[in-house]
Amino acid sequence: MKSFHYLLYSKLTAMNKIIIILFLLIHVAFAQEFSVVENPEVVQNEIISTSESIQTLRASFSQEKYMSILDNPFVSEGNFFYKQTNKVRWEYLEPFIYTVILRDGHVKIRDGEDVENYNLGNNTIFREINDIISGMMNGKMLEDKSFSTALYENTREYKAVLIPQVPSMRKFIDEVHLYFDKNSKLVVKVEMMEKGGDKTVIILTDYQVNTPIAENVFTDI
């Protein structure tokens, strides 16, 4: 026997059905809109406190690179590793193999068979990229005076909008958006709005927190 709600819905005109569906879609869309966080200091402290408890972290990532010269974003995938203090490994596996290790004031890059080493102290761009990545993981980026920060929230996430204040960084980055899961307080997405309209989006999944990571992960490339 058909339910009352089914019979009622079947009597509606096609136009009325479309109006109802549109209303539901709009309701869902607006439910995910971000609004300003009422107590940003409290949220910021919670995120930083969680980040400070992280000794190690590994995750899978998907990166989308939007460029004005491309019709579709360039997508790459790989693994991310972090270990206190300031040891980071970005490991691209698809569609190419490319590895970046940041550690002890140095950056090591493997591109195919080629390996290059840089001193962060002598390279402003790499140093600032290192500060951004480390700041994301330890939460300190939210209180970094190199950025102006605004916090927003929806039902599932916090979003931190960071605008660089340092001239050297403003040359290549307009804004950085960090998305934190409300339950875990971990970064789940990063958006980098670059000068000229290009954008990089990184989505982090399959988190493993405070599980052992061998030291050679941050040395062998």
Residue pairs with C-beta under 8 A, 6 or more apart in sequence:
9 17
12 20
31 154
31 155
32 154
32 155
32 156
33 154
34 152
34 153
34 154
34 159
35 152
35 153
35 154
36 150
36 151
36 152
37 43
37 151
37 152
37 153
37 158
40 150
40 151
43 151
43 153
43 158
44 139
44 142
44 143
44 151
46 185
47 139
47 142
47 158
47 180
47 185
48 138
48 139
48 140
48 142
48 143
49 139
50 139
50 184
50 185
50 186
51 137
51 138
51 139
51 140
51 185
52 138
52 139
53 210
54 82
54 84
54 137
54 138
54 209
54 210
55 83
55 84
55 210
56 81
56 82
56 83
56 84
56 209
56 210
56 211
56 212
56 213
57 80
57 81
57 82
57 83
57 137
57 186
57 207
57 208
57 209
57 210
58 79
58 80
58 81
58 82
58 207
58 208
58 211
58 213
59 79
59 80
59 204
59 205
59 206
59 207
59 208
60 77
60 78
60 79
60 80
60 204
60 205
60 206
61 77
61 78
61 79
61 80
61 202
61 203
61 204
61 205
62 75
62 76
62 77
62 202
62 203
62 205
63 75
63 76
63 77
63 78
63 92
63 200
63 201
63 202
63 203
64 73
64 74
64 75
64 200
64 201
64 202
64 203
65 73
65 74
65 75
65 76
65 198
65 199
65 200
66 73
66 198
66 199
66 200
66 201
67 73
67 74
67 198
68 196
68 197
68 198
73 201
75 95
76 92
76 94
76 95
76 96
77 92
77 93
77 94
78 90
78 91
78 92
78 93
78 94
79 89
79 91
79 93
80 88
80 89
80 90
80 91
80 204
81 87
81 88
81 89
81 91
81 213
81 217
81 218
82 88
82 89
82 137
83 213
83 217
83 218
84 138
86 102
86 103
86 104
86 130
86 134
87 102
87 103
87 104
87 218
88 100
88 101
88 102
88 103
88 130
88 133
88 134
88 137
88 218
89 99
89 100
89 101
89 102
89 217
89 218
90 99
90 100
91 99
92 98
92 99
97 110
97 112
98 109
98 110
98 111
99 109
99 110
99 221
100 107
100 108
100 109
101 107
101 108
101 109
101 218
101 219
101 221
102 120
102 130
102 133
102 134
103 218
103 219
105 119
105 120
105 121
106 117
106 118
106 119
106 120
107 117
107 118
107 120
107 123
107 126
107 130
108 115
108 116
108 117
108 118
108 221
109 115
109 116
109 117
109 118
109 221
110 221
115 221
118 126
120 126
120 127
120 130
121 127
124 168
125 172
128 166
128 168
128 169
131 144
131 146
132 141
132 176
134 140
135 141
135 142
135 144
136 178
136 187
136 190
137 187
141 147
141 160
141 162
141 178
142 149
142 151
142 160
142 162
143 149
144 162
145 165
146 164
146 165
146 166
146 169
147 162
147 163
147 164
147 165
147 176
148 162
148 163
148 165
149 160
149 161
149 162
150 160
150 161
151 158
151 159
151 160
151 161
152 158
152 159
152 160
152 161
153 159
153 182
155 182
156 181
156 182
157 179
157 180
157 181
157 182
157 188
158 179
158 180
158 182
159 177
159 178
159 179
159 180
160 177
160 178
160 180
161 175
161 176
161 177
162 175
162 176
162 177
162 178
163 174
163 175
164 170
164 173
164 174
164 175
164 176
171 195
172 194
172 195
173 192
173 193
173 194
173 195
174 193
174 194
174 195
175 191
175 192
175 193
176 190
176 191
176 192
176 193
177 189
177 190
177 191
177 192
177 193
178 187
178 189
178 190
179 187
179 188
179 189
179 190
179 191
180 186
180 187
180 188
181 188
184 207
186 204
186 207
186 209
187 204
188 203
188 204
188 205
189 201
189 202
189 203
189 204
190 200
190 201
190 202
190 204
191 199
191 200
191 201
191 202
192 199
192 200
192 201
193 199
194 200
